[in-house]
Amino acid sequence: MTLQATVACEVNSYRTPVRFHLPNPNDHIQRIILQSHAFYERAMLEDIGSSLPEDAFVIDVGANIGNHTLFFSAVAGARILAIEPNGEALHILRANVSLNGLQDRVDIKPIALGAEAGMGNVIEEDSSRLGMARVMVTADGQVPVARLDDIARGQHVHLIKIDVEGMEVDVLRGAIGTIERCSPKLLVEAATAQALQDVEAVLRPLGYRKIKVYNETPTYLFEAKFADAYPEKRIQAIDPMHVAALPPTEEIVAGMATVAGNEVALRATVMSLLPQVDRLYVYLNGFTEAPRFIAEHPKIRHFIDTDGSRYGDAGKFWGLEQVKDAIYISCDDDIIYPDDFVARMVGELAQLRGQAVVSVHGSIILQPSHGYYKDRSRAVFHYERALMRRRRVHVAATGTSAFHSSVVQMTLADFRHRNMADIWLTEYLHCRGIPSYVVPRNDGWLKSIEVPRATIYAQSAAGTGSAYDSSSKQDEVLSAIYPISLLSSDAENASSIIYLVDADRPDGLVEFILAVAGRERDPVVFVTCDHETEAMRNVTLHPEFLCEVHLIARSGGNASAYFELLSRHAGRVKAWTLRGGNELKLAGAGEWEKWFVPNTSPASFLPTAALSEA
């Protein structure tokens, strides 16, 4: 059957455009999407979506028109098994999946789920609410009813969402094998107190507890409990599958640096972390003695740097030299870390087999850089803002990071100048080809502590009697390793496309880069030109692109370094020429190599306006 789907609404979520076919504006869900131009139950979707692992497998039981299916597949990047027995909703669901080209990520089954295999009929209670339709099991029914365990064999399931108008318990009873095998998150609608009690009666013996409740009609998030509330070691509270994916790990520790005068924020930060770690190392800048809550706590080790002149913020790495086979969490002294912070960070690290650094805050340096702290120099993934999928970065902020002690083996001697820990870590990772990532999260997952307080940087300024600023030193360190690219930490079998375009003017570059950014998760874009002009730089190097972009002028001094970098990945380079702002042509094999021949033409000294008109 050919689906005649028309676009009734487009929702843009986390830079991902999602198109909806909504033929019935009287239907409750379709009407809300049309009116709001947003996903139905958006807050729940964003909260759950940001917690899913890469390439998660989700079973959407009661998929309806595909609202949840589209979000989890298009925005969160999950693979979906969508279950929908209602013929009218099923037709719209198929149209919406097709409209967004998600057929390779979404498998639709026109069946119902229950405690036992059999047959049933769809009963529609209200024509204005497709989601209220339910299935009644009957031997002479027209709709197949299956057990979730039977259709999920061989799949590792990360999330099961169940909204089946009163049949939730039956679906769960038919899914017990999958739940025991995979320990997935469970999103279960329970409209009444009795319905919730019945659901909990099934899930509590399986070690599940309700964590959150969402939506007008209550939908509960249940998660498996992996250990007692206070295990002997915190690693025992982590999902065993995550632990198995890591290098040998005996403990979880954290490190932070602070300064005298910050005791109020420090106490709040420390108390948010202590229940999640086995040990906390605190480097005290400018203290003469440790605060009692630091000195007397059995989990805390501290070091006092009385004048704070040694390492500053790098003191958070003091504990790294004292641990072995550990997850190390490097923290700031003015953030409230949520109670799932360590477990989530370890889970992200486990997906990368422990061979990376993960952080909540990070940045991509736009190159050529005119200064790391200059305006428009970086694309920043801020820790207080939501991010739906993991992204690679050049700089992982050390105040929100996690890594394995066998992968990052820095000592304090590696921090050769104080108060630039992020840059020293960047240099260390770049030189060893270790990738760094920022992790998915919801808005406000980490929160700054807003109180008047002293800072390490202010202490340094007072100590030197000047406006202390390490930015010039940071630029010096970074300039020695430019060009910095995600390509330097690519796996040997990486197959992602490297985008290269040779342009004669800025016109058309924004459209090119945006098209690339919408096609790839972590695109790497190189723009070559004769001369670096202000107009070319302002258009090409824009923080809002949130991706790695390099501007390479043949009249500059970096063309040969870039040619060497791209030559190592030549098989992945896809090159175009862009002429006149709108004439985009695919370049022939080997043609792009000529674009890196240095150009010493006097035209490099022409004013920007003259170049753009040439």
Secondary structure, DSSP 8 states (H G I E B T S, - for coil): --------EEEEETTEEEEE----TTSHHHHHHHHHSS-TTHHHHHHHHTTS-TT-EEEEET-TTSHHHHIIIIIS--EEEEE---HHHHHHHHHHHHHTT-TTTEEEE--EE-SS-EEEEEE-S-TT-GGG-EEEE-TT-SEEEE-HHHHSTT---SEEEE--TT-HHHHHHTTHHHHHHH--EEEEE--SHHHHHHHHHHHGGGTEEEEEEETTTTEEEEEE--S-SS-SSGGGGS-HHHHHHSSS--EEEEEEEEETT-HHHHHHHHHHHGGG-SEEEEEEET-SS--HHHHT-TTEEEEEETT--S-GGGGGGGGGGG-SSEEEEEE-SSEE--TTHHHHHHHHHHHTTT-SEEESSEEEE-BS-S-TTSTT-EEEE-TTS-BSS-EEESEE-TTEEEEETTT----GGG--SSS-HHHHHHHHHHHHT--EEE--B-TTSSEE--S----HHHHHHHHHTS----HHHHHHHHHTT-S--GGGG--TT----EEEEEESSSTTHHHHHHHHHTT-SS-EEEEEESS--HHHHHHHS-GGG-SEEEEEETTSS-HHHHHHHHHTTGGGEEEEEEETTTEEEE--TTGGGGGGS----GGGGS-HHHHHH-
